[in-house]
């Protein structure tokens, strides 16, 4: 298991602190005046003390590193953790044997070998206990952080899902009311066109209902929806509306019903008729879908449309990306990230 920078630094500091605390008696003997009442003598020198300190710091750090990487989750008494603890004490014994004999071989300045070996083993054993206690606290803290992050993620996910549902609920009724208003207008003018309009409207709603739980869909499916949706308006506007597509990779993904608001935005802001035609260009550039339409602004705009703000909010919630909008005198351009 990977360890964080803070955990690694904690192990280093505890290793140094533990070693220095345990080495205090040795340092006192090194700098204290001789005491005739003591019947044994340690003839340490400063180089030997430095060797012992660095050896023990390395030992503590190694024990801590193995423990935090191998002990799983909480410091509980399961078979894996018991095995790791036993392994660590075996490593302690090996370090005691190697370190003590290496020091005797290099410095050979000891009068009481038995006491030296016992003290050496006690220092390493005590260091192992202190390091394992530190690892237990670190693992407990790691679990608390993980639980807190998980809870925060649940809260965030719940909030985003709620917000997304609100946005979808805004979008669908708006589309429904607009469609019924258009159908009502056609019924009074041309029943044959109204019948055709109703058939196209059914296709659009069938797609919407079939993908009601989908947030991200195939671009090809969304293009098919847009074509059906466009037919609804072409029935009323005759030749006033033209649609051109240049998309080379329809296997890309896109937000469900993300092209519909763009099309509605064109209808909302522009005058469209045989005498004032509007052309919509849809093209792909790398991982972007670019929606371009001519501009022929209305003097009075119906402000009931949800518009592009809804689409942008959906993109931010679901993908962390935003749409890009560019307004020019002759063109209105919207760039949608493809997924």
CORPE-V479240 format. One record per run of one state. SS is the DSSP state (h for helix, s for strand, l for the rest). FROM is the first residue (numbers start at 1). TO is the last residue. If there is no record, write none. Layout:
{{SS FROM TO} {SS FROM TO}}
This chain:
{{l 1 4} {h 5 31} {l 32 41} {s 42 42} {l 43 45} {h 46 70} {l 71 78} {h 79 107} {l 108 109} {s 110 110} {l 111 112} {h 113 189} {l 190 190} {h 191 210} {l 211 215} {s 216 218} {h 219 240} {s 241 246} {l 247 252} {s 253 255} {l 256 258} {h 259 269} {s 270 270} {l 271 277} {s 278 285} {l 286 287} {s 288 294} {l 295 296} {s 297 297} {l 298 307} {h 308 319} {l 320 323} {s 324 327} {l 328 330} {s 331 337} {l 338 339}}
